[in-house]
Structure formats: C-alpha cells, structure tokens
Amino acid sequence: MTITRSEIEAAHARIAPHVRRTPVLNLGNAFGHDGPVSLKLEFLQHAGSFKTRGAFNTLLSKEVPAAGVAAASGGNHGAAVAYAASQLGVRARIFVPEISSPAKIAVIRSHGAEVVIGGARYADAQAACDLYVEESGALRIHPFAAESTMIGQGTAALEWEQDGPALDTVLVAVGGGGLISGVSSWWAGRVKVVGVEPEGSRALHASLEAGRPVDVDVDSVAADSLGAKNTGDLVYSICSRTVDHVALVTDVAIRDAQRLLWRDYRIASEPGGAAALAALISGAYNPRSGERIGVLLCGANVELAKLAEITHP
C-alpha cells in the first residue's frame, strides 16, 4: 500500500474547517542538542491528540450508517472519534480496555459518546468493537490500520512543513502506527522519519526486525496510547519502506520527558505524548552535530494527579 502526498493534501482540505492548525515551537540548542529543534504541538488539537485528524477524515469521506460509528481505543482515538461524531451529529460507541486512563474515559464521555469497557487490554476492546460492528452495522473507525485514518494523520506533517523550518529528521511516537504511517508518507524520501516506541511496547520495532507484522507483549507506562499488540499489514507495508528505524525508550526516559516538558515549558503531556522527546533527551536517538530535529508532541490527555506525582515526588 502507498499513501500519496496528493491524498494527504485532499484530506487536509477536507478536514481543515474542523481541526486546529496546531502551532510549531522552534528552539535552538535545546534538550542537550547543539542544533535546532522544532516541536509540533499537536497535543493542542481538539480532544487532546492528533487522532482527531484521522477521525474527521474518516467521517467526512465515508457514508455513515444509521447505527453510527464505533471504535476501540486506549483513550485518545476514542476521544477523537467522540469529538468528531458530536460535531457532525453522529452517534458513537467507544470500546476501551480496563487499562485506559480515567482522564481519557472522561474526555470520551464529555463529548457524548457511549463508553463500553471491552476487556483487559486493547486487543480485547478491539474484539468487542468488531463484534458490535458485525451485529449493528455501525461504521468501524480503526485507530491506525485504516487508510483514511493514516491519511488524516499525515496532515499534521503537511502543516508542519508549511509552518516550520526545514528538517533533517522527525521523531514520532508509535502505538499502532497510524500517525507515523501518515507522517512518513508525507516526507518519504525527503526527511528521515524515526519511530519511537517504549521498550515494553514495541510492535513496529519487532515487525521491522522480523520482516512481517508480529505480536508483542505490552507492558509500559505509555500502554494506554502506545500499546498495540500488532501493527497489522497496512502499517507494516508503509513503514517498512518509509521509516528509517525505530528507537526504543525506557519508561524512566518517558517519565523524565514528562517532567522536563512540565518544568521548562509547562506542557502537561501524557506518557505517549512525551515518548518522542524521550528518545532525544535519553540518547536513544543520537543526532549528528547541527542536525535539524523535529519532535511531534502528540497527546495531552494525562491524569493531572499522576502528573503531579511524577513532577513533585
């Protein structure tokens, strides 16, 4: 499968009236790097993450049945689908696993969607969602393994290129791989795209290593957003051709990145949203001198009590 820049451009035109054009923060000699660093502040998107882009692109490009839409989510995708559905007057049912953050479940409910606890892990929620779709005829909006989702997420890179400086490398957190599939498709052959995954949740890393999609165990502080068990064929097909490599970060590095973002920038980031920066500050990705680095900060649906606990122990 291939996603083209023209498809991403068409999606951007389609969703632009409904999403925020999130800002870019350009820094020099930041995070211990001697070159420029550009932060795409996608956590400022409606519903708190980039996933709103893919949700709107799917809803606006497909026929929605009377039964509405359904999605399985660790939290952010569900919040995005709930928000998009509410804005477009569509019924939504969101299936979440037991590990989902209460903060994310609250965001989903705040946008009027029905929330169903669909099992212990994300894969269980997806299975429950699939059964509901089969029985009800609702439109399933997959969080990553769907063309319309990937294309919608790629619009973040389009904006970044238009609004920010020229970049050599971008660091992108990977859960199921929908975001990095869209971003790497936009920049394919022009900017190096590096995925970032927790050591304990490495679906894309393992798949690229194996030469095919494989199942992995999931155990990370970022599991509610970067916790896919398998990327699936579509994500693997794109990323095996467009992603340079995947850097792995520890949970300690992710927490350190959360603390740094709050301390120095007053950015309240969830673990998954801070993972890409964790690669830079921990040395999991070691740029060459002067390399122009982009870091996509992708999610802000964090439990404030947990953030307070890690920033003020």
VOBA-1610 file (N, C-alpha, C; in pm, whole numbers, padded with zeros to 5 digits, always signed):
BEGIN
Met+00084-00120+00000Met+00000+00000+00000Met+00087+00125+00000Thr+00040+00227-00069Thr+00110+00355-00073Thr+00011+00467-00046Ile+00050+00563+00038Ile-00027+00685+00059Ile+00046+00798-00012Thr-00024+00873-00093Thr+00039+00979-00171Thr+00023+01115-00103Arg+00112+01206-00138Arg+00102+01341-00085Arg-00027+01408-00131Ser-00071+01378-00252Ser-00195+01439-00301Ser-00315+01392-00219Glu-00313+01268-00172Glu-00422+01220-00087Glu-00421+01294+00047Ile-00303+01319+00100Ile-00293+01393+00226Ile-00337+01538+00207Glu-00300+01597+00095Glu-00343+01734+00066Glu-00495+01742+00054Ala-00556+01643-00010Ala-00703+01641-00023Ala-00768+01625+00114Ala-00711+01541+00198Ala-00764+01522+00332Ala-00754+01651+00413His-00643+01722+00398His-00626+01847+00472His-00733+01948+00433Ala-00760+01958+00305Ala-00866+02049+00260Ala-01001+02008+00316Arg-01022+01877+00328Arg-01150+01823+00377Arg-01170+01852+00524Ile-01066+01835+00605Ile-01082+01844+00750Ile-01047+01981+00807Ala-00984+02067+00727Ala-00935+02195+00779Ala-01041+02276+00855Pro-01168+02280+00809Pro-01267+02358+00885Pro-01299+02300+01023His-01255+02177+01049His-01296+02107+01171His-01183+02085+01271Val-01059+02102+01230Val-00946+02075+01320Val-00866+02202+01343Arg-00786+02200+01448Arg-00696+02311+01476Arg-00567+02297+01396Arg-00519+02407+01345Arg-00385+02409+01286Arg-00289+02435+01402Thr-00237+02329+01457Thr-00160+02340+01581Thr-00026+02410+01556Pro+00022+02486+01655Pro+00143+02566+01635Pro+00271+02483+01636Val+00377+02547+01591Val+00511+02489+01593Val+00599+02578+01681Leu+00673+02517+01772Leu+00765+02589+01859Leu+00907+02555+01815Asn+00981+02655+01769Asn+01116+02635+01718Asn+01219+02681+01820Leu+01310+02591+01855Leu+01409+02614+01960Leu+01549+02595+01904Gly+01645+02662+01964Gly+01785+02643+01928Gly+01862+02585+02045Asn+01949+02488+02016Asn+02033+02429+02121Asn+01951+02384+02242Ala+01847+02307+02215Ala+01758+02261+02322Ala+01777+02113+02349Phe+01743+02072+02470Phe+01742+01931+02510Phe+01880+01865+02495Gly+01985+01945+02513Gly+02120+01891+02503Gly+02173+01875+02362His+02095+01917+02263His+02137+01907+02122His+02191+02041+02077Asp+02298+02039+01998Asp+02361+02163+01955Asp+02302+02221+01826Gly+02193+02161+01780Gly+02127+02210+01660Gly+01984+02251+01689Pro+01913+02300+01588Pro+01775+02345+01608Pro+01680+02228+01631Val+01578+02254+01714Val+01474+02155+01742Val+01338+02221+01720Ser+01254+02157+01642Ser+01120+02207+01613Ser+01017+02114+01677Leu+00930+02170+01760Leu+00825+02092+01825Leu+00691+02120+01759Lys+00625+02018+01709Lys+00489+02031+01658Lys+00395+02003+01774Leu+00321+02105+01816Leu+00240+02098+01939Leu+00102+02040+01910Glu+00103+01915+01867Glu-00023+01851+01826Glu-00110+01813+01943Phe-00056+01817+02065Phe-00138+01791+02183Phe-00242+01901+02204Leu-00228+02013+02133Leu-00327+02121+02140Leu-00446+02099+02047Gln-00446+01986+01978Gln-00556+01952+01888Gln-00685+01928+01967His-00800+01946+01903His-00928+01912+01966His-00921+01771+02025Ala-00977+01752+02142Ala-00981+01624+02213Ala-00844+01580+02261Gly-00742+01665+02249Gly-00615+01640+02314Gly-00512+01557+02241Ser-00536+01524+02113Ser-00434+01448+02041Ser-00454+01461+01890Phe-00353+01417+01816Phe-00353+01418+01670Phe-00466+01335+01611Lys-00520+01242+01687Lys-00615+01145+01632Lys-00744+01207+01580Thr-00771+01330+01619Thr-00889+01400+01569Thr-00882+01416+01418Arg-00763+01428+01364Arg-00746+01442+01219Arg-00798+01319+01145Gly-00753+01201+01188Gly-00798+01079+01122Gly-00946+01053+01142Ala-00998+01088+01258Ala-01140+01067+01285Ala-01226+01150+01190Phe-01192+01278+01176Phe-01269+01363+01085Phe-01253+01318+00941Asn-01133+01279+00901Asn-01115+01237+00763Asn-01200+01116+00730Thr-01208+01022+00824Thr-01291+00904+00802Thr-01439+00940+00795Leu-01486+01017+00891Leu-01629+01052+00894Leu-01671+01134+00774Leu-01581+01219+00725Leu-01616+01307+00613Leu-01595+01242+00477Ser-01530+01127+00473Ser-01503+01063+00344Ser-01578+00932+00325Lys-01653+00889+00427Lys-01729+00764+00417Lys-01876+00788+00450Glu-01960+00699+00402Glu-02103+00705+00434Glu-02124+00647+00573Val-02189+00723+00660Val-02211+00679+00798Val-02352+00619+00808Pro-02364+00493+00851Pro-02495+00429+00861Pro-02576+00484+00979Ala-02702+00445+00983Ala-02791+00493+01090Ala-02742+00449+01227Ala-02672+00335+01232Ala-02621+00285+01360Ala-02505+00369+01412Gly-02454+00459+01330Gly-02346+00545+01374Gly-02209+00482+01357Val-02117+00520+01446Val-01979+00473+01436Val-01938+00405+01565Ala-01838+00320+01552Ala-01782+00250+01668Ala-01632+00247+01656Ala-01566+00249+01770Ala-01420+00245+01770Ala-01370+00179+01896Ala-01256+00111+01884Ala-01184+00060+02001Ala-01065+00150+02023Ser-01035+00177+02150Ser-00932+00276+02177Ser-00877+00262+02317Gly-00746+00293+02330Gly-00688+00305+02462Gly-00730+00434+02528Gly-00789+00525+02450Gly-00838+00651+02504Gly-00838+00764+02404Asn-00723+00796+02346Asn-00714+00914+02259Asn-00794+00900+02131His-00788+00784+02068His-00867+00764+01946His-01016+00772+01977Gly-01055+00714+02089Gly-01196+00720+02129Gly-01241+00862+02154Ala-01155+00941+02220Ala-01189+01082+02244Ala-01202+01157+02113Ala-01113+01128+02018Ala-01117+01196+01888Ala-01243+01159+01810Val-01275+01030+01807Val-01396+00987+01736Val-01520+01045+01803Ala-01522+01044+01936Ala-01636+01102+02008Ala-01652+01250+01975Tyr-01542+01322+01973Tyr-01548+01465+01941Tyr-01596+01488+01799Ala-01536+01418+01703Ala-01575+01437+01563Ala-01721+01399+01542Ala-01763+01289+01603Ala-01902+01245+01588Ala-01998+01348+01646Ser-01963+01405+01761Ser-02050+01505+01822Ser-02062+01630+01735Gln-01952+01669+01673Gln-01954+01788+01588Gln-02034+01767+01460Leu-02040+01641+01415Leu-02110+01610+01290Leu-02247+01548+01314Gly-02289+01538+01440Gly-02421+01486+01471Gly-02436+01337+01449Val-02332+01262+01478Val-02329+01117+01456Val-02323+01045+01591Arg-02395+00935+01603Arg-02391+00852+01724Arg-02260+00775+01729Ala-02200+00766+01850Ala-02072+00696+01865Ala-02072+00605+01986Arg-02017+00485+01969Arg-01995+00393+02080Arg-01846+00359+02081Ile-01781+00380+02197Ile-01637+00362+02208Ile-01607+00249+02305Phe-01526+00153+02261Phe-01485+00039+02344Phe-01343+00065+02394Val-01326+00061+02526Val-01195+00087+02586Val-01154-00030+02674Pro-01023-00055+02688Pro-00977-00160+02780Pro-00973-00110+02923Glu-00961-00202+03014Glu-00958-00168+03157Glu-00838-00081+03193Ile-00729-00088+03113Ile-00609-00010+03144Ile-00622+00137+03102Ser-00731+00174+03036Ser-00746+00312+02991Ser-00746+00409+03108Ser-00684+00523+03085Ser-00679+00627+03187Ser-00818+00682+03215Pro-00854+00698+03341Pro-00983+00761+03374Pro-00997+00899+03312Ala-00885+00970+03299Ala-00890+01103+03236Ala-00935+01093+03091Lys-00888+00990+03022Lys-00925+00974+02880Lys-01070+00929+02867Ile-01113+00839+02955Ile-01253+00797+02953Ile-01345+00915+02979Ala-01305+01003+03069Ala-01385+01122+03099Ala-01396+01213+02977Val-01288+01225+02901Val-01292+01307+02779Val-01388+01247+02678Ile-01383+01115+02662Ile-01475+01048+02568Ile-01620+01076+02606Arg-01651+01058+02732Arg-01789+01079+02778Arg-01830+01225+02767Ser-01735+01316+02785Ser-01768+01459+02778Ser-01817+01499+02639His-01782+01420+02538His-01826+01450+02402His-01950+01371+02362Gly-02013+01307+02460Gly-02144+01246+02436Gly-02144+01104+02384Ala-02028+01040+02376Ala-02023+00903+02326Ala-02056+00804+02437Glu-02107+00688+02399Glu-02128+00578+02492Glu-01995+00505+02510Val-01956+00477+02632Val-01831+00408+02661Val-01861+00267+02710Val-01792+00169+02651Val-01807+00029+02692Val-01668-00024+02728Ile-01655-00080+02849Ile-01529-00144+02887Ile-01522-00278+02816Gly-01423-00292+02729Gly-01420-00408+02639Gly-01313-00510+02669Gly-01272-00525+02794Gly-01173-00626+02827Gly-01048-00567+02890Ala-00953-00654+02921Ala-00835-00612+02996Ala-00739-00527+02915Arg-00719-00562+02788Arg-00619-00495+02704Arg-00684-00441+02577Tyr-00604-00363+02503Tyr-00658-00302+02381Tyr-00713-00407+02284Ala-00642-00517+02266Ala-00687-00620+02172Ala-00826-00673+02210Asp-00853-00681+02340Asp-00985-00726+02386Asp-01093-00624+02349Ala-01060-00496+02366Ala-01155-00391+02330Ala-01183-00393+02180Gln-01079-00417+02101Gln-01097-00423+01956Gln-01188-00540+01917Ala-01170-00654+01983Ala-01255-00770+01954Ala-01400-00741+01989Ala-01424-00675+02101Ala-01560-00639+02140Ala-01620-00540+02042Cys-01540-00446+01997Cys-01586-00348+01899Cys-01622-00417+01768Asp-01538-00508+01722Asp-01562-00578+01596Asp-01693-00657+01602Leu-01720-00720+01715Leu-01844-00796+01731Leu-01965-00702+01724Tyr-01955-00587+01790Tyr-02064-00490+01787Tyr-02090-00439+01645Val-01984-00412+01571Val-01997-00364+01433Val-02067-00468+01347Glu-02029-00595+01366Glu-02090-00704+01290Glu-02239-00715+01319Glu-02275-00696+01444Glu-02416-00711+01484Glu-02501-00589+01453Ser-02442-00471+01460Ser-02521-00348+01447Ser-02515-00281+01311Gly-02408-00308+01236Gly-02390-00239+01108Gly-02326-00102+01122Ala-02277-00068+01240Ala-02209+00060+01260Ala-02080+00065+01179Leu-02036+00185+01150Leu-01910+00205+01078Leu-01795+00196+01178Arg-01703+00105+01155Arg-01587+00093+01243Arg-01480+00193+01200Ile-01430+00268+01297Ile-01320+00360+01270Ile-01198+00307+01343His-01108+00246+01268His-00991+00184+01329His-00889+00290+01367Pro-00824+00274+01484Pro-00731+00378+01531Pro-00604+00391+01449Phe-00566+00287+01375Phe-00442+00300+01297Phe-00443+00222+01166Ala-00499+00103+01162Ala-00489+00017+01045Ala-00600+00043+00944Ala-00613+00168+00902Ala-00713+00206+00803Ala-00657+00321+00720Glu-00678+00315+00591Glu-00621+00414+00500Glu-00668+00555+00534Ser-00798+00572+00561Ser-00850+00706+00588Ser-00791+00763+00716Thr-00764+00678+00814Thr-00702+00722+00939Thr-00560+00769+00913Met-00481+00688+00844Met-00342+00722+00815Met-00330+00852+00736Ile-00414+00865+00635Ile-00409+00985+00551Ile-00443+01109+00634Gly-00544+01097+00719Gly-00580+01210+00805Gly-00466+01249+00898Gln-00398+01149+00956Gln-00288+01181+01048Gln-00172+01248+00973Gly-00156+01215+00846Gly-00048+01274+00768Gly-00061+01424+00749Thr-00180+01478+00772Thr-00199+01623+00756Thr-00120+01702+00860Ala-00085+01639+00971Ala-00001+01708+01070Ala+00135+01740+01012Ala+00189+01647+00933Ala+00319+01670+00869Ala+00310+01777+00761Leu+00201+01777+00686Leu+00181+01881+00584Leu+00187+02019+00648Glu+00114+02039+00756Glu+00114+02168+00825Glu+00252+02202+00879Trp+00317+02102+00936Trp+00449+02122+00995Trp+00547+02173+00890Glu+00543+02112+00774Glu+00634+02155+00667Glu+00602+02297+00622Gln+00474+02332+00615Gln+00435+02465+00571Gln+00467+02572+00676Asp+00454+02538+00803Asp+00465+02637+00910Asp+00602+02641+00979Gly+00678+02535+00968Gly+00803+02523+01042Gly+00925+02535+00953Pro+01043+02518+01012Pro+01168+02525+00936Pro+01194+02394+00862Ala+01291+02396+00772Ala+01333+02273+00706Ala+01391+02178+00810Leu+01363+02049+00797Leu+01405+01949+00894Leu+01486+01839+00826Asp+01578+01782+00902Asp+01652+01665+00855Asp+01586+01536+00903Thr+01536+01539+01028Thr+01483+01418+01092Thr+01364+01455+01179Val+01261+01372+01178Val+01150+01390+01272Val+01135+01264+01357Leu+01106+01285+01485Leu+01084+01177+01579Leu+00934+01167+01608Val+00879+01047+01592Val+00734+01028+01603Val+00705+00906+01690Ala+00626+00926+01795Ala+00586+00813+01879Ala+00498+00716+01801Val+00512+00588+01834Val+00439+00483+01763Val+00359+00399+01862Gly+00229+00390+01838Gly+00144+00297+01911Gly+00108+00185+01815Gly+00000+00206+01739Gly-00034+00112+01633Gly+00036+00145+01503Gly+00070+00274+01486Gly+00145+00313+01367Gly+00071+00398+01267Gly-00052+00440+01299Gly-00127+00524+01205Gly-00063+00660+01183Leu-00016+00722+01292Leu+00046+00855+01281Leu+00174+00849+01201Ile+00262+00757+01234Ile+00390+00752+01164Ile+00372+00708+01019Ser+00269+00630+00990Ser+00242+00593+00851Ser+00206+00716+00768Gly+00122+00803+00825Gly+00085+00924+00753Gly+00200+01022+00742Val+00273+01042+00853Val+00385+01137+00855Val+00496+01092+00760Ser+00530+00964+00766Ser+00639+00914+00681Ser+00599+00912+00534Ser+00472+00895+00506Ser+00425+00901+00367Ser+00437+01043+00313Trp+00409+01142+00396Trp+00423+01281+00352Trp+00569+01316+00323Trp+00660+01270+00408Trp+00800+01310+00397Trp+00888+01205+00329Ala+00830+01101+00274Ala+00907+00991+00217Ala+01012+01040+00118Gly+01137+01000+00142Gly+01245+01036+00052Gly+01297+01177+00068Arg+01239+01256+00160Arg+01280+01396+00176Arg+01329+01428+00316Val+01268+01366+00417Val+01306+01386+00556Val+01312+01248+00622Lys+01413+01226+00703Lys+01424+01098+00774Lys+01320+01092+00885Val+01243+00986+00888Val+01141+00967+00991Val+01183+00851+01081Val+01192+00880+01210Val+01232+00780+01309Val+01116+00755+01405Gly+01076+00631+01417Gly+00972+00596+01513Gly+01031+00583+01653Val+00946+00605+01752Val+00987+00591+01892Val+00883+00506+01964Glu+00929+00398+02024Glu+00840+00309+02099Glu+00899+00281+02238Pro+00814+00254+02337Pro+00865+00208+02466Pro+00929+00070+02452Glu+01029+00043+02532Glu+01091-00089+02529Glu+00990-00199+02555Gly+00891-00169+02638Gly+00792-00270+02673Gly+00670-00273+02582Ser+00675-00200+02472Ser+00562-00199+02378Ser+00615-00163+02240Arg+00668-00262+02170Arg+00749-00236+02051Arg+00696-00306+01927Ala+00569-00289+01897Ala+00507-00362+01786Ala+00573-00333+01652Leu+00602-00205+01623Leu+00662-00173+01494Leu+00808-00217+01490His+00883-00194+01597His+01022-00237+01602His+01033-00386+01577Ala+00949-00464+01644Ala+00954-00609+01630Ala+00915-00653+01489Ser+00819-00584+01431Ser+00775-00619+01295Ser+00883-00590+01192Leu+00947-00474+01204Leu+01054-00441+01110Leu+01171-00538+01126Glu+01198-00579+01247Glu+01306-00674+01274Glu+01274-00811+01216Ala+01146-00852+01227Ala+01105-00984+01180Ala+01078-00988+01029Gly+01057-00870+00970Gly+01024-00866+00828Gly+00878-00893+00799Arg+00795-00884+00902Arg+00650-00905+00888Arg+00583-00861+01017Pro+00453-00835+01016Pro+00383-00799+01140Pro+00384-00916+01238Val+00420-00887+01363Val+00422-00991+01466Val+00356-00938+01592Asp+00308-01029+01676Asp+00250-00993+01804Asp+00362-00968+01906Val+00336-00872+01995Val+00430-00845+02104Val+00353-00836+02236Asp+00423-00857+02345Asp+00366-00831+02476Asp+00371-00681+02502Val+00276-00632+02581Val+00268-00488+02607Val+00275-00463+02757Asp+00377-00387+02799Asp+00394-00352+02939Asp+00473-00223+02948Ser+00404-00110+02959Ser+00471+00019+02961Ser+00382+00122+03028Val+00443+00228+03082Val+00365+00338+03138Val+00283+00408+03030Ala+00321+00387+02904Ala+00250+00450+02792Ala+00155+00355+02721Ala+00124+00242+02785Ala+00047+00137+02719Ala-00093+00181+02677Asp-00150+00281+02747Asp-00287+00321+02710Asp-00290+00399+02579Ser-00176+00445+02530Ser-00174+00511+02399Ser-00074+00447+02303Leu+00034+00388+02355Leu+00133+00322+02271Leu+00134+00173+02304Gly+00016+00112+02296Gly+00004-00025+02344Gly-00055-00124+02247Ala-00035-00105+02117Ala-00087-00201+02020Ala-00007-00330+02025Lys-00075-00442+02014Lys-00009-00572+02017Lys+00053-00607+01882Asn-00003-00551+01775Asn+00043-00583+01639Asn+00009-00465+01549Thr+00102-00424+01464Thr+00076-00309+01376Thr-00022-00342+01264Gly-00026-00468+01223Gly-00109-00507+01109Gly-00035-00486+00978Asp-00093-00539+00872Asp-00027-00541+00741Asp-00014-00402+00679Leu-00117-00317+00692Leu-00112-00187+00627Leu+00001-00100+00682Val+00008-00091+00813Val+00113-00011+00876Val+00251-00067+00841Tyr+00266-00198+00850Tyr+00395-00259+00818Tyr+00434-00231+00673Ser+00338-00243+00582Ser+00367-00222+00440Ser+00422-00083+00414Ile+00364+00018+00480Ile+00409+00156+00460Ile+00540+00181+00533Cys+00546+00146+00660Cys+00661+00182+00743Cys+00788+00106+00703Ser+00774-00013+00651Ser+00892-00088+00608Ser+00963-00019+00493Arg+00892+00069+00422Arg+00951+00142+00309Arg+00983+00288+00342Thr+00918+00346+00442Thr+00929+00491+00462Thr+00990+00533+00595Val+00998+00442+00692Val+01054+00474+00823Val+01199+00429+00829Asp+01288+00519+00872Asp+01430+00487+00877Asp+01459+00375+00977His+01411+00392+01100His+01424+00289+01202His+01339+00328+01321Val+01332+00242+01419Val+01257+00269+01542Val+01354+00272+01660Ala+01351+00381+01736Ala+01430+00392+01858Ala+01344+00348+01977Leu+01403+00276+02069Leu+01331+00227+02186Leu+01370+00309+02309Val+01270+00345+02389Val+01295+00425+02509Val+01241+00353+02632Thr+01305+00377+02744Thr+01261+00317+02869Thr+01145+00397+02928Asp+01073+00335+03019Asp+00968+00406+03091Asp+01027+00520+03173Val+01148+00500+03226Val+01214+00605+03302Val+01239+00727+03214Ala+01283+00705+03090Ala+01307+00816+02998Ala+01178+00888+02963Ile+01070+00814+02950Ile+00941+00875+02920Ile+00897+00965+03037Arg+00910+00916+03158Arg+00876+00998+03275Arg+00966+01121+03283Asp+01095+01104+03252Asp+01186+01218+03252Asp+01140+01324+03151Ala+01095+01280+03035Ala+01048+01374+02933Ala+00922+01445+02979Gln+00832+01374+03045Gln+00714+01439+03100Gln+00752+01547+03200Arg+00846+01513+03289Arg+00890+01610+03389Arg+00954+01732+03325Leu+01039+01710+03225Leu+01106+01820+03158Leu+01004+01911+03088Leu+00908+01852+03019Leu+00809+01933+02948Leu+00729+02019+03045Trp+00696+01964+03162Trp+00622+02043+03260Trp+00711+02148+03324Arg+00831+02109+03363Arg+00921+02201+03434Arg+00961+02321+03348Asp+01000+02295+03223Asp+01058+02401+03140Asp+00958+02470+03047Tyr+00847+02401+03015Tyr+00754+02459+02916Tyr+00609+02461+02965Arg+00586+02409+03084Arg+00451+02399+03139Arg+00357+02325+03042Ile+00410+02223+02981Ile+00332+02135+02894Ile+00295+02010+02973Ala+00166+01987+02989Ala+00117+01868+03058Ala+00100+01756+02956Ser+00196+01668+02950Ser+00197+01562+02849Ser+00168+01427+02910Glu+00090+01347+02842Glu+00073+01208+02881Glu+00201+01132+02843Pro+00220+01010+02896Pro+00343+00937+02864Pro+00365+00917+02714Gly+00262+00875+02642Gly+00277+00855+02499Gly+00312+00983+02425Gly+00258+01094+02474Gly+00285+01222+02411Gly+00426+01271+02431Ala+00493+01221+02535Ala+00630+01262+02564Ala+00734+01163+02511Ala+00690+01051+02456Ala+00783+00945+02417Ala+00882+00988+02310Ala+00836+01065+02211Ala+00927+01107+02103Ala+01039+01193+02159Leu+01006+01285+02250Leu+01109+01367+02312Leu+01202+01283+02399Ala+01149+01179+02461Ala+01231+01091+02543Ala+01346+01032+02464Ala+01323+01004+02337Ala+01430+00948+02253Ala+01545+01046+02238Leu+01512+01174+02229Leu+01616+01275+02212Leu+01693+01300+02341Ile+01621+01316+02452Ile+01689+01354+02577Ile+01763+01236+02640Ser+01725+01114+02606Ser+01789+00996+02666Ser+01904+00943+02582Gly+01915+00989+02458Gly+02018+00937+02370Gly+01976+00814+02292Ala+01850+00772+02305Ala+01801+00661+02224Ala+01809+00698+02076Tyr+01789+00827+02047Tyr+01823+00879+01915Tyr+01932+00982+01935Asn+02046+00960+01873Asn+02163+01046+01892Asn+02191+01123+01762Pro+02145+01248+01752Pro+02162+01323+01627Pro+02306+01365+01605Arg+02340+01386+01481Arg+02472+01440+01450Arg+02474+01589+01483Ser+02589+01647+01495Ser+02603+01788+01529Ser+02531+01875+01426Gly+02446+01964+01477Gly+02377+02058+01390Gly+02255+02001+01318Glu+02226+01875+01339Glu+02111+01813+01272Glu+01982+01885+01310Arg+01898+01910+01209Arg+01771+01980+01231Arg+01664+01878+01268Ile+01625+01880+01396Ile+01539+01775+01451Ile+01396+01828+01471Gly+01300+01747+01433Gly+01160+01774+01465Gly+01109+01670+01563Val+01033+01713+01661Val+00973+01622+01760Val+00823+01648+01763Leu+00745+01545+01738Leu+00600+01559+01737Leu+00547+01526+01877Leu+00496+01627+01945Leu+00435+01607+02078Leu+00286+01582+02054Cys+00243+01458+02077Cys+00117+01414+02016Cys-00003+01403+02108Gly+00014+01407+02242Gly-00104+01386+02325Gly-00093+01448+02462Ala-00206+01502+02512Ala-00207+01571+02641Ala-00315+01521+02736Asn-00372+01405+02708Asn-00478+01354+02796Asn-00416+01278+02913Val-00359+01354+03004Val-00289+01298+03118Val-00372+01317+03244Glu-00361+01221+03335Glu-00423+01238+03467Glu-00341+01340+03545Leu-00401+01450+03583Leu-00326+01556+03648Leu-00268+01511+03782Ala-00339+01424+03852Ala-00286+01375+03980Ala-00159+01293+03956Lys-00158+01214+03850Lys-00039+01135+03817Lys+00075+01226+03773Leu+00045+01329+03696Leu+00149+01422+03654Leu+00208+01494+03775Ala+00122+01534+03869Ala+00171+01598+03991Ala+00261+01504+04070Glu+00224+01378+04070Glu+00302+01278+04145Glu+00443+01262+04089Ile+00455+01263+03957Ile+00588+01241+03897Ile+00669+01370+03887Thr+00602+01484+03885Thr+00676+01611+03875Thr+00710+01669+04011His+00637+01629+04116His+00664+01677+04252His+00661+01558+04347Pro+00759+01467+04334Pro+00758+01345+04416Pro+00778+01376+04563
//
